[in-house]
Amino acid sequence: MVPTEYGIASPSRPDDIEPLGRLNRQAAEARIADSRAAWPDVYLVQRAGKIWVPACEQ
């Protein structure tokens, strides 16, 4: 099983993803909440391999 990695993405620069590493989902959501204070359009992405996909909001 490949661990899930989270990152931060922006619609204005979809190919420029800031990897957050292998945090758990709760920690990744806390980081994205902090980032949204400065950049409201950022969103959480995840990958368990090579391809980043938007993380579903829970």
C-alpha distance matrix in Angstrom:
0.0 3.8 6.4 9.3 12.5 15.9 19.2 22.8 24.5 28.1 29.7 32.3 29.9 26.7 25.6 26.1 23.0 23.0 19.5 19.3 16.3 13.5 15.8 15.2 16.6 20.0 20.5 19.7 22.2 24.7 24.6 25.1 28.0 29.6 29.3 30.9 33.9 34.8 33.1 33.1 31.5 28.2 25.0 21.4 18.8 15.0 12.4 8.7 10.0 13.8 15.6 16.8 17.7 19.9 18.3 20.0 22.7 22.4
3.8 0.0 3.8 6.5 9.2 12.7 15.8 19.5 21.2 24.8 26.6 29.0 26.4 23.4 22.1 22.5 19.4 19.4 15.9 15.9 13.0 10.6 13.4 13.5 14.9 18.4 18.5 17.3 20.0 22.5 21.9 22.3 25.5 26.9 26.3 28.0 31.1 31.7 30.0 30.2 28.6 25.1 22.2 18.6 15.8 12.0 9.2 5.6 6.8 10.6 12.5 13.6 15.1 17.4 16.1 18.5 21.1 21.3
6.4 3.8 0.0 3.8 6.5 9.9 13.4 17.0 19.2 23.0 25.1 27.6 25.1 22.3 21.4 21.2 17.8 17.2 13.6 12.9 10.0 7.1 9.6 9.8 11.5 14.9 14.8 13.8 16.6 18.9 18.4 19.2 22.2 23.5 23.2 25.0 28.0 28.7 27.3 27.6 26.3 22.7 19.9 16.1 13.9 10.2 8.4 5.8 8.3 11.6 13.1 13.1 14.4 16.1 14.3 16.7 18.9 18.9
9.3 6.5 3.8 0.0 3.8 6.6 10.1 13.7 15.8 19.5 21.5 24.2 22.0 19.1 18.6 18.5 14.9 14.6 11.3 10.6 8.6 6.3 8.1 8.3 8.9 12.6 12.6 10.9 13.5 16.2 15.6 15.9 18.9 20.5 20.0 21.6 24.7 25.5 23.9 24.0 22.6 19.1 16.1 12.4 10.2 6.6 5.6 4.6 7.9 10.6 11.1 10.3 11.2 12.4 10.6 13.2 15.4 15.9
12.5 9.2 6.5 3.8 0.0 3.8 6.9 10.6 13.0 16.8 19.3 21.5 19.1 16.7 16.0 15.3 11.7 10.9 7.5 7.1 5.4 4.6 6.9 8.5 9.2 12.5 11.5 9.2 12.3 14.6 13.2 13.6 17.0 18.0 17.2 19.2 22.2 22.5 21.0 21.6 20.3 16.6 14.1 10.6 8.5 5.5 5.3 6.3 8.5 10.0 10.5 8.9 10.6 11.7 10.5 13.8 15.6 16.6
15.9 12.7 9.9 6.6 3.8 0.0 3.8 7.2 9.9 13.6 16.3 18.6 16.6 14.4 14.4 13.4 9.6 8.7 6.2 5.4 6.0 6.5 6.9 8.4 7.9 10.7 9.7 6.5 9.2 11.7 10.1 9.9 13.4 14.6 13.6 15.4 18.5 18.9 17.4 17.8 16.6 12.9 10.5 7.0 5.7 4.3 6.6 9.0 11.2 11.9 11.3 8.5 9.5 9.5 8.3 11.7 13.0 14.5
19.2 15.8 13.4 10.1 6.9 3.8 0.0 3.8 6.6 10.3 13.3 15.3 13.1 11.4 11.5 10.0 6.2 5.3 4.1 4.9 7.2 9.3 9.6 11.5 10.7 12.9 11.3 7.7 9.9 11.9 9.4 8.6 12.4 13.1 11.2 13.1 16.3 16.2 14.3 15.2 13.9 10.1 8.5 5.9 5.1 6.1 8.4 11.6 13.0 12.5 11.5 8.3 9.6 9.3 9.2 12.8 13.8 16.0
22.8 19.5 17.0 13.7 10.6 7.2 3.8 0.0 3.8 7.1 10.4 12.2 10.6 9.6 10.6 8.7 5.6 5.1 6.5 7.2 10.5 12.7 12.4 14.1 12.7 14.0 12.5 8.9 9.9 11.5 8.7 6.8 10.4 11.1 8.4 10.0 13.3 12.8 10.7 11.7 10.3 6.5 5.8 5.0 6.0 8.6 11.5 14.9 16.2 15.3 13.6 10.1 10.7 9.4 10.0 13.1 13.5 16.2
24.5 21.2 19.2 15.8 13.0 9.9 6.6 3.8 0.0 3.8 6.9 8.7 7.2 6.0 7.8 6.7 4.9 6.6 8.9 10.7 13.6 15.9 15.9 17.4 15.6 17.2 16.1 12.4 12.8 14.7 12.1 9.5 12.7 13.5 10.4 10.9 14.4 13.4 10.4 11.2 8.7 5.5 5.4 6.3 6.6 9.9 12.4 16.1 16.9 15.3 13.0 9.5 9.8 8.6 10.5 13.4 14.2 17.4
28.1 24.8 23.0 19.5 16.8 13.6 10.3 7.1 3.8 0.0 3.8 5.4 5.3 5.5 8.5 7.7 7.7 9.5 12.4 14.1 17.3 19.6 19.3 20.7 18.6 19.8 18.9 15.3 15.0 16.6 14.2 11.1 13.5 14.2 10.8 10.4 13.6 12.2 8.6 9.2 6.2 4.5 6.3 8.9 9.7 13.3 15.8 19.6 20.2 18.4 15.8 12.5 12.3 10.6 12.9 15.2 15.5 19.0
29.7 26.6 25.1 21.5 19.3 16.3 13.3 10.4 6.9 3.8 0.0 3.8 5.5 5.3 9.0 9.6 10.4 12.9 15.6 17.5 20.4 22.5 22.4 23.4 21.1 22.4 21.9 18.3 17.7 19.6 17.6 14.2 16.2 17.4 14.1 12.9 16.1 14.8 11.0 10.7 7.0 7.1 8.3 11.1 11.5 15.1 17.3 21.1 21.6 19.4 16.4 13.4 12.6 11.0 13.9 15.7 16.3 20.0
32.3 29.0 27.6 24.2 21.5 18.6 15.3 12.2 8.7 5.4 3.8 0.0 3.8 6.2 9.1 9.2 11.1 13.5 16.7 19.0 22.0 24.5 24.5 26.0 23.9 25.1 24.2 20.6 20.2 21.7 19.3 16.2 18.1 18.6 15.0 14.2 16.7 14.6 11.0 11.7 8.5 9.0 11.2 14.1 14.5 17.9 19.9 23.6 23.7 21.2 18.5 15.8 15.7 14.5 17.4 19.4 19.9 23.5
29.9 26.4 25.1 22.0 19.1 16.6 13.1 10.6 7.2 5.3 5.5 3.8 0.0 3.8 5.6 5.5 8.0 10.7 13.9 16.6 19.4 22.1 22.6 24.5 22.8 24.4 23.1 19.5 19.8 21.4 18.5 15.9 18.5 18.7 15.0 15.1 17.9 15.6 12.3 13.6 10.6 9.7 11.4 13.4 13.1 16.0 17.6 21.2 20.9 18.2 15.9 13.5 14.2 13.8 16.7 19.3 20.3 23.8
26.7 23.4 22.3 19.1 16.7 14.4 11.4 9.6 6.0 5.5 5.3 6.2 3.8 0.0 3.8 5.5 6.9 10.3 12.7 15.6 17.9 20.2 20.9 22.5 20.7 22.7 21.9 18.1 18.5 20.7 18.1 15.4 18.3 19.2 15.7 15.8 19.0 17.5 14.0 14.7 11.3 9.8 10.1 11.4 10.3 13.1 14.4 18.0 17.7 15.1 12.4 10.0 10.6 10.6 13.8 16.5 18.0 21.6
25.6 22.1 21.4 18.6 16.0 14.4 11.5 10.6 7.8 8.5 9.0 9.1 5.6 3.8 0.0 3.8 5.9 9.6 11.7 15.1 16.9 19.4 20.8 22.8 21.6 23.9 22.7 19.0 20.1 22.1 19.3 17.2 20.4 20.9 17.5 18.2 21.4 19.6 16.4 17.7 14.6 12.6 12.8 13.3 11.4 13.3 13.8 17.1 16.1 13.0 11.0 9.5 11.3 12.4 15.5 18.6 20.5 23.8
26.1 22.5 21.2 18.5 15.3 13.4 10.0 8.7 6.7 7.7 9.6 9.2 5.5 5.5 3.8 0.0 3.8 6.6 9.5 12.8 15.0 18.0 19.1 21.5 20.6 22.5 20.8 17.3 18.6 20.1 16.8 15.2 18.4 18.3 14.8 16.1 19.0 16.9 14.2 16.1 13.7 11.2 12.1 12.6 11.5 13.5 14.4 17.7 17.1 14.4 13.0 10.9 13.0 13.5 16.0 19.3 20.6 23.8
23.0 19.4 17.8 14.9 11.7 9.6 6.2 5.6 4.9 7.7 10.4 11.1 8.0 6.9 5.9 3.8 0.0 3.8 6.1 9.3 11.5 14.4 15.4 17.7 16.9 18.9 17.2 13.7 15.3 16.9 13.8 12.4 15.9 16.0 13.0 14.6 17.7 16.2 13.7 15.4 13.2 10.0 10.0 9.6 8.3 10.1 11.3 14.7 14.6 12.5 11.2 8.6 10.7 11.2 13.0 16.5 17.9 20.8
23.0 19.4 17.2 14.6 10.9 8.7 5.3 5.1 6.6 9.5 12.9 13.5 10.7 10.3 9.6 6.6 3.8 0.0 3.8 6.4 9.2 12.5 13.2 15.9 15.6 17.2 14.9 11.7 13.8 14.8 11.3 10.8 14.3 13.8 11.1 13.6 16.2 14.9 13.2 15.3 14.0 10.5 10.7 9.8 9.4 10.9 12.3 15.4 15.7 14.2 13.6 10.9 13.1 13.1 14.0 17.5 18.3 20.8
19.5 15.9 13.6 11.3 7.5 6.2 4.1 6.5 8.9 12.4 15.6 16.7 13.9 12.7 11.7 9.5 6.1 3.8 0.0 3.8 5.6 8.8 10.1 13.1 13.4 15.4 13.1 10.2 13.0 14.2 11.1 11.4 15.1 14.9 12.9 15.6 18.3 17.5 16.1 17.8 16.7 12.9 12.1 10.0 8.9 9.0 9.9 12.4 13.0 12.2 12.3 10.0 12.4 12.9 13.1 16.8 17.9 19.9
19.3 15.9 12.9 10.6 7.1 5.4 4.9 7.2 10.7 14.1 17.5 19.0 16.6 15.6 15.1 12.8 9.3 6.4 3.8 0.0 3.8 6.7 6.9 10.1 10.8 12.3 9.5 7.2 10.5 11.2 8.4 9.6 13.0 12.8 11.7 14.6 17.0 16.9 16.1 17.6 17.2 13.4 12.3 9.8 9.7 9.5 11.1 13.1 14.6 14.7 14.8 12.3 14.0 13.9 13.1 16.4 16.9 18.3
16.3 13.0 10.0 8.6 5.4 6.0 7.2 10.5 13.6 17.3 20.4 22.0 19.4 17.9 16.9 15.0 11.5 9.2 5.6 3.8 0.0 3.8 5.8 9.2 11.0 13.0 10.5 8.9 12.6 13.5 11.3 12.9 16.2 16.1 15.4 18.3 20.6 20.7 19.9 21.3 20.6 16.8 15.3 12.3 11.4 9.8 10.3 11.3 12.6 13.4 14.3 12.6 14.8 15.4 14.3 17.6 18.6 19.6
13.5 10.6 7.1 6.3 4.6 6.5 9.3 12.7 15.9 19.6 22.5 24.5 22.1 20.2 19.4 18.0 14.4 12.5 8.8 6.7 3.8 0.0 3.8 6.6 9.0 11.4 9.6 8.8 12.5 13.7 12.5 14.1 17.1 17.6 17.5 20.0 22.4 23.0 22.2 23.1 22.5 18.8 16.6 13.2 12.1 9.8 9.9 10.0 12.1 13.8 14.9 13.5 15.1 15.7 13.9 16.8 17.9 18.3
15.8 13.4 9.6 8.1 6.9 6.9 9.6 12.4 15.9 19.3 22.4 24.5 22.6 20.9 20.8 19.1 15.4 13.2 10.1 6.9 5.8 3.8 0.0 3.8 6.4 8.0 5.9 6.0 9.5 10.4 9.8 11.9 14.4 15.0 15.5 17.9 20.1 21.2 20.7 21.4 21.3 17.7 15.5 12.2 12.2 10.5 11.9 12.4 15.1 16.8 17.2 15.1 16.0 15.7 13.3 15.8 16.1 16.0
15.2 13.5 9.8 8.3 8.5 8.4 11.5 14.1 17.4 20.7 23.4 26.0 24.5 22.5 22.8 21.5 17.7 15.9 13.1 10.1 9.2 6.6 3.8 0.0 3.8 5.6 5.5 6.3 8.8 10.2 10.9 12.6 14.5 15.8 16.8 18.6 20.8 22.5 22.0 22.0 21.9 18.6 16.0 12.5 12.8 11.0 12.6 12.8 16.0 18.2 18.3 16.1 16.3 15.6 12.5 14.2 14.2 13.5
16.6 14.9 11.5 8.9 9.2 7.9 10.7 12.7 15.6 18.6 21.1 23.9 22.8 20.7 21.6 20.6 16.9 15.6 13.4 10.8 11.0 9.0 6.4 3.8 0.0 3.8 5.5 5.1 6.2 8.7 9.9 10.6 12.3 14.4 15.3 16.4 18.9 20.8 20.0 19.5 19.3 16.2 13.3 9.9 10.7 9.5 12.0 12.9 16.4 18.3 17.6 15.0 14.3 12.9 9.5 10.7 10.5 9.8
20.0 18.4 14.9 12.6 12.5 10.7 12.9 14.0 17.2 19.8 22.4 25.1 24.4 22.7 23.9 22.5 18.9 17.2 15.4 12.3 13.0 11.4 8.0 5.6 3.8 0.0 3.8 5.5 5.2 6.3 8.8 10.0 10.6 12.7 14.5 15.4 17.3 19.7 19.5 18.9 19.4 16.7 14.2 11.5 13.3 12.9 15.6 16.7 20.1 21.9 21.0 18.2 17.4 15.5 12.1 12.7 11.3 10.1
20.5 18.5 14.8 12.6 11.5 9.7 11.3 12.5 16.1 18.9 21.9 24.2 23.1 21.9 22.7 20.8 17.2 14.9 13.1 9.5 10.5 9.6 5.9 5.5 5.5 3.8 0.0 3.8 5.4 5.1 6.3 8.8 9.9 10.8 12.6 14.4 16.1 18.0 18.2 18.3 19.0 15.9 14.1 11.4 13.2 12.9 15.5 16.8 19.8 21.2 20.8 17.9 17.9 16.2 13.4 14.9 13.7 13.2
19.7 17.3 13.8 10.9 9.2 6.5 7.7 8.9 12.4 15.3 18.3 20.6 19.5 18.1 19.0 17.3 13.7 11.7 10.2 7.2 8.9 8.8 6.0 6.3 5.1 5.5 3.8 0.0 3.8 5.4 5.1 6.3 8.6 10.0 10.6 12.4 14.7 16.3 15.7 15.8 16.0 12.7 10.6 7.7 9.5 9.6 12.6 14.5 17.3 18.4 17.5 14.4 14.4 12.7 10.3 12.3 11.6 12.1
22.2 20.0 16.6 13.5 12.3 9.2 9.9 9.9 12.8 15.0 17.7 20.2 19.8 18.5 20.1 18.6 15.3 13.8 13.0 10.5 12.6 12.5 9.5 8.8 6.2 5.2 5.4 3.8 0.0 3.8 5.4 5.1 6.1 8.7 9.8 10.5 12.8 15.0 14.5 13.8 14.3 11.6 9.4 7.4 10.2 11.2 14.7 16.9 19.9 20.8 19.4 16.0 15.0 12.5 9.8 10.9 9.2 9.6
24.7 22.5 18.9 16.2 14.6 11.7 11.9 11.5 14.7 16.6 19.6 21.7 21.4 20.7 22.1 20.1 16.9 14.8 14.2 11.2 13.5 13.7 10.4 10.2 8.7 6.3 5.1 5.4 3.8 0.0 3.8 5.5 5.1 6.4 8.8 10.0 11.3 13.8 14.2 14.0 15.4 12.9 11.7 10.4 13.3 14.4 17.7 19.8 22.7 23.5 22.4 19.0 18.4 16.0 13.6 14.6 12.6 12.6
24.6 21.9 18.4 15.6 13.2 10.1 9.4 8.7 12.1 14.2 17.6 19.3 18.5 18.1 19.3 16.8 13.8 11.3 11.1 8.4 11.3 12.5 9.8 10.9 9.9 8.8 6.3 5.1 5.4 3.8 0.0 3.8 5.4 5.2 6.3 8.7 10.3 11.8 12.1 12.8 13.9 11.0 10.4 9.2 11.9 13.3 16.5 18.9 21.2 21.6 20.6 17.2 17.3 15.2 13.5 15.4 14.0 14.9
25.1 22.3 19.2 15.9 13.6 9.9 8.6 6.8 9.5 11.1 14.2 16.2 15.9 15.4 17.2 15.2 12.4 10.8 11.4 9.6 12.9 14.1 11.9 12.6 10.6 10.0 8.8 6.3 5.1 5.5 3.8 0.0 3.8 5.4 4.9 6.1 8.8 10.3 9.6 9.6 10.4 7.5 6.8 6.4 9.8 12.1 15.6 18.5 20.8 20.8 19.2 15.6 15.1 12.5 11.3 13.0 11.5 13.2
28.0 25.5 22.2 18.9 17.0 13.4 12.4 10.4 12.7 13.5 16.2 18.1 18.5 18.3 20.4 18.4 15.9 14.3 15.1 13.0 16.2 17.1 14.4 14.5 12.3 10.6 9.9 8.6 6.1 5.1 5.4 3.8 0.0 3.8 5.5 5.2 6.8 9.5 9.7 9.0 10.9 9.2 9.1 9.5 13.1 15.5 19.1 21.9 24.4 24.5 22.8 19.1 18.2 15.2 13.7 14.5 12.1 13.3
29.6 26.9 23.5 20.5 18.0 14.6 13.1 11.1 13.5 14.2 17.4 18.6 18.7 19.2 20.9 18.3 16.0 13.8 14.9 12.8 16.1 17.6 15.0 15.8 14.4 12.7 10.8 10.0 8.7 6.4 5.2 5.4 3.8 0.0 3.8 5.5 5.5 7.6 9.0 9.7 12.1 10.4 11.2 11.7 15.1 17.3 20.7 23.5 25.7 25.6 24.3 20.6 20.4 17.7 16.5 17.9 15.8 16.9
29.3 26.3 23.2 20.0 17.2 13.6 11.2 8.4 10.4 10.8 14.1 15.0 15.0 15.7 17.5 14.8 13.0 11.1 12.9 11.7 15.4 17.5 15.5 16.8 15.3 14.5 12.6 10.6 9.8 8.8 6.3 4.9 5.5 3.8 0.0 3.8 5.4 5.7 6.0 7.5 9.3 7.3 9.0 10.1 13.3 16.0 19.3 22.4 24.2 23.6 22.0 18.4 18.4 15.9 15.5 17.3 15.7 17.7
30.9 28.0 25.0 21.6 19.2 15.4 13.1 10.0 10.9 10.4 12.9 14.2 15.1 15.8 18.2 16.1 14.6 13.6 15.6 14.6 18.3 20.0 17.9 18.6 16.4 15.4 14.4 12.4 10.5 10.0 8.7 6.1 5.2 5.5 3.8 0.0 3.8 5.3 4.7 4.3 6.9 6.2 8.1 10.3 13.8 16.9 20.5 23.7 25.7 25.1 23.0 19.2 18.5 15.5 15.2 16.3 14.3 16.5
33.9 31.1 28.0 24.7 22.2 18.5 16.3 13.3 14.4 13.6 16.1 16.7 17.9 19.0 21.4 19.0 17.7 16.2 18.3 17.0 20.6 22.4 20.1 20.8 18.9 17.3 16.1 14.7 12.8 11.3 10.3 8.8 6.8 5.5 5.4 3.8 0.0 3.8 5.9 6.2 9.7 9.7 11.9 13.9 17.5 20.5 23.9 27.1 29.1 28.5 26.6 22.9 22.2 19.3 18.8 19.8 17.4 19.2
34.8 31.7 28.7 25.5 22.5 18.9 16.2 12.8 13.4 12.2 14.8 14.6 15.6 17.5 19.6 16.9 16.2 14.9 17.5 16.9 20.7 23.0 21.2 22.5 20.8 19.7 18.0 16.3 15.0 13.8 11.8 10.3 9.5 7.6 5.7 5.3 3.8 0.0 3.8 6.3 9.2 9.3 12.4 14.7 17.8 20.9 24.2 27.5 29.0 28.0 26.2 22.5 22.4 19.8 20.0 21.4 19.6 21.8
33.1 30.0 27.3 23.9 21.0 17.4 14.3 10.7 10.4 8.6 11.0 11.0 12.3 14.0 16.4 14.2 13.7 13.2 16.1 16.1 19.9 22.2 20.7 22.0 20.0 19.5 18.2 15.7 14.5 14.2 12.1 9.6 9.7 9.0 6.0 4.7 5.9 3.8 0.0 3.8 5.7 6.0 9.5 12.4 15.3 18.7 21.9 25.4 26.7 25.5 23.3 19.7 19.4 16.8 17.5 19.0 17.6 20.3
33.1 30.2 27.6 24.0 21.6 17.8 15.2 11.7 11.2 9.2 10.7 11.7 13.6 14.7 17.7 16.1 15.4 15.3 17.8 17.6 21.3 23.1 21.4 22.0 19.5 18.9 18.3 15.8 13.8 14.0 12.8 9.6 9.0 9.7 7.5 4.3 6.2 6.3 3.8 0.0 3.8 5.7 8.5 11.8 15.0 18.5 22.0 25.5 27.2 26.1 23.6 19.9 18.8 15.7 16.3 17.1 15.3 18.0
31.5 28.6 26.3 22.6 20.3 16.6 13.9 10.3 8.7 6.2 7.0 8.5 10.6 11.3 14.6 13.7 13.2 14.0 16.7 17.2 20.6 22.5 21.3 21.9 19.3 19.4 19.0 16.0 14.3 15.4 13.9 10.4 10.9 12.1 9.3 6.9 9.7 9.2 5.7 3.8 0.0 3.8 6.6 10.3 12.9 16.6 19.8 23.5 24.9 23.6 20.8 17.2 16.0 13.1 14.4 15.4 14.3 17.6
28.2 25.1 22.7 19.1 16.6 12.9 10.1 6.5 5.5 4.5 7.1 9.0 9.7 9.8 12.6 11.2 10.0 10.5 12.9 13.4 16.8 18.8 17.7 18.6 16.2 16.7 15.9 12.7 11.6 12.9 11.0 7.5 9.2 10.4 7.3 6.2 9.7 9.3 6.0 5.7 3.8 0.0 3.8 7.1 9.7 13.3 16.5 20.2 21.6 20.4 17.9 14.2 13.5 10.8 11.9 13.6 13.0 16.1
25.0 22.2 19.9 16.1 14.1 10.5 8.5 5.8 5.4 6.3 8.3 11.2 11.4 10.1 12.8 12.1 10.0 10.7 12.1 12.3 15.3 16.6 15.5 16.0 13.3 14.2 14.1 10.6 9.4 11.7 10.4 6.8 9.1 11.2 9.0 8.1 11.9 12.4 9.5 8.5 6.6 3.8 0.0 3.8 6.6 10.2 13.7 17.2 19.0 18.3 15.7 11.9 10.5 7.5 8.1 9.9 9.6 12.9
21.4 18.6 16.1 12.4 10.6 7.0 5.9 5.0 6.3 8.9 11.1 14.1 13.4 11.4 13.3 12.6 9.6 9.8 10.0 9.8 12.3 13.2 12.2 12.5 9.9 11.5 11.4 7.7 7.4 10.4 9.2 6.4 9.5 11.7 10.1 10.3 13.9 14.7 12.4 11.8 10.3 7.1 3.8 0.0 3.8 6.9 10.5 13.9 16.0 15.8 13.6 9.8 8.7 6.1 5.6 8.2 8.6 11.4
18.8 15.8 13.9 10.2 8.5 5.7 5.1 6.0 6.6 9.7 11.5 14.5 13.1 10.3 11.4 11.5 8.3 9.4 8.9 9.7 11.4 12.1 12.2 12.8 10.7 13.3 13.2 9.5 10.2 13.3 11.9 9.8 13.1 15.1 13.3 13.8 17.5 17.8 15.3 15.0 12.9 9.7 6.6 3.8 0.0 3.8 7.1 10.7 12.5 12.2 9.8 6.1 5.4 4.2 4.7 8.4 10.2 13.0
15.0 12.0 10.2 6.6 5.5 4.3 6.1 8.6 9.9 13.3 15.1 17.9 16.0 13.1 13.3 13.5 10.1 10.9 9.0 9.5 9.8 9.8 10.5 11.0 9.5 12.9 12.9 9.6 11.2 14.4 13.3 12.1 15.5 17.3 16.0 16.9 20.5 20.9 18.7 18.5 16.6 13.3 10.2 6.9 3.8 0.0 3.8 7.0 9.3 9.9 8.3 5.4 5.5 6.2 5.5 9.2 11.6 13.5
12.4 9.2 8.4 5.6 5.3 6.6 8.4 11.5 12.4 15.8 17.3 19.9 17.6 14.4 13.8 14.4 11.3 12.3 9.9 11.1 10.3 9.9 11.9 12.6 12.0 15.6 15.5 12.6 14.7 17.7 16.5 15.6 19.1 20.7 19.3 20.5 23.9 24.2 21.9 22.0 19.8 16.5 13.7 10.5 7.1 3.8 0.0 3.8 5.6 6.6 5.8 4.8 6.3 8.7 8.7 11.9 14.8 16.5
8.7 5.6 5.8 4.6 6.3 9.0 11.6 14.9 16.1 19.6 21.1 23.6 21.2 18.0 17.1 17.7 14.7 15.4 12.4 13.1 11.3 10.0 12.4 12.8 12.9 16.7 16.8 14.5 16.9 19.8 18.9 18.5 21.9 23.5 22.4 23.7 27.1 27.5 25.4 25.5 23.5 20.2 17.2 13.9 10.7 7.0 3.8 0.0 3.8 6.8 7.6 8.1 9.5 12.0 11.4 14.1 17.1 18.1
10.0 6.8 8.3 7.9 8.5 11.2 13.0 16.2 16.9 20.2 21.6 23.7 20.9 17.7 16.1 17.1 14.6 15.7 13.0 14.6 12.6 12.1 15.1 16.0 16.4 20.1 19.8 17.3 19.9 22.7 21.2 20.8 24.4 25.7 24.2 25.7 29.1 29.0 26.7 27.2 24.9 21.6 19.0 16.0 12.5 9.3 5.6 3.8 0.0 3.8 6.1 8.2 10.5 13.8 14.0 17.0 20.1 21.5
13.8 10.6 11.6 10.6 10.0 11.9 12.5 15.3 15.3 18.4 19.4 21.2 18.2 15.1 13.0 14.4 12.5 14.2 12.2 14.7 13.4 13.8 16.8 18.2 18.3 21.9 21.2 18.4 20.8 23.5 21.6 20.8 24.5 25.6 23.6 25.1 28.5 28.0 25.5 26.1 23.6 20.4 18.3 15.8 12.2 9.9 6.6 6.8 3.8 0.0 3.8 6.7 9.9 13.4 14.6 17.8 20.9 22.9
15.6 12.5 13.1 11.1 10.5 11.3 11.5 13.6 13.0 15.8 16.4 18.5 15.9 12.4 11.0 13.0 11.2 13.6 12.3 14.8 14.3 14.9 17.2 18.3 17.6 21.0 20.8 17.5 19.4 22.4 20.6 19.2 22.8 24.3 22.0 23.0 26.6 26.2 23.3 23.6 20.8 17.9 15.7 13.6 9.8 8.3 5.8 7.6 6.1 3.8 0.0 3.8 6.5 10.2 12.0 15.1 18.3 20.7
16.8 13.6 13.1 10.3 8.9 8.5 8.3 10.1 9.5 12.5 13.4 15.8 13.5 10.0 9.5 10.9 8.6 10.9 10.0 12.3 12.6 13.5 15.1 16.1 15.0 18.2 17.9 14.4 16.0 19.0 17.2 15.6 19.1 20.6 18.4 19.2 22.9 22.5 19.7 19.9 17.2 14.2 11.9 9.8 6.1 5.4 4.8 8.1 8.2 6.7 3.8 0.0 3.8 6.9 8.9 12.3 15.2 17.8
17.7 15.1 14.4 11.2 10.6 9.5 9.6 10.7 9.8 12.3 12.6 15.7 14.2 10.6 11.3 13.0 10.7 13.1 12.4 14.0 14.8 15.1 16.0 16.3 14.3 17.4 17.9 14.4 15.0 18.4 17.3 15.1 18.2 20.4 18.4 18.5 22.2 22.4 19.4 18.8 16.0 13.5 10.5 8.7 5.4 5.5 6.3 9.5 10.5 9.9 6.5 3.8 0.0 3.8 6.3 9.1 12.2 15.0
19.9 17.4 16.1 12.4 11.7 9.5 9.3 9.4 8.6 10.6 11.0 14.5 13.8 10.6 12.4 13.5 11.2 13.1 12.9 13.9 15.4 15.7 15.7 15.6 12.9 15.5 16.2 12.7 12.5 16.0 15.2 12.5 15.2 17.7 15.9 15.5 19.3 19.8 16.8 15.7 13.1 10.8 7.5 6.1 4.2 6.2 8.7 12.0 13.8 13.4 10.2 6.9 3.8 0.0 3.8 6.3 8.9 12.1
18.3 16.1 14.3 10.6 10.5 8.3 9.2 10.0 10.5 12.9 13.9 17.4 16.7 13.8 15.5 16.0 13.0 14.0 13.1 13.1 14.3 13.9 13.3 12.5 9.5 12.1 13.4 10.3 9.8 13.6 13.5 11.3 13.7 16.5 15.5 15.2 18.8 20.0 17.5 16.3 14.4 11.9 8.1 5.6 4.7 5.5 8.7 11.4 14.0 14.6 12.0 8.9 6.3 3.8 0.0 3.8 6.4 8.9
20.0 18.5 16.7 13.2 13.8 11.7 12.8 13.1 13.4 15.2 15.7 19.4 19.3 16.5 18.6 19.3 16.5 17.5 16.8 16.4 17.6 16.8 15.8 14.2 10.7 12.7 14.9 12.3 10.9 14.6 15.4 13.0 14.5 17.9 17.3 16.3 19.8 21.4 19.0 17.1 15.4 13.6 9.9 8.2 8.4 9.2 11.9 14.1 17.0 17.8 15.1 12.3 9.1 6.3 3.8 0.0 3.8 6.3
22.7 21.1 18.9 15.4 15.6 13.0 13.8 13.5 14.2 15.5 16.3 19.9 20.3 18.0 20.5 20.6 17.9 18.3 17.9 16.9 18.6 17.9 16.1 14.2 10.5 11.3 13.7 11.6 9.2 12.6 14.0 11.5 12.1 15.8 15.7 14.3 17.4 19.6 17.6 15.3 14.3 13.0 9.6 8.6 10.2 11.6 14.8 17.1 20.1 20.9 18.3 15.2 12.2 8.9 6.4 3.8 0.0 3.8
22.4 21.3 18.9 15.9 16.6 14.5 16.0 16.2 17.4 19.0 20.0 23.5 23.8 21.6 23.8 23.8 20.8 20.8 19.9 18.3 19.6 18.3 16.0 13.5 9.8 10.1 13.2 12.1 9.6 12.6 14.9 13.2 13.3 16.9 17.7 16.5 19.2 21.8 20.3 18.0 17.6 16.1 12.9 11.4 13.0 13.5 16.5 18.1 21.5 22.9 20.7 17.8 15.0 12.1 8.9 6.3 3.8 0.0
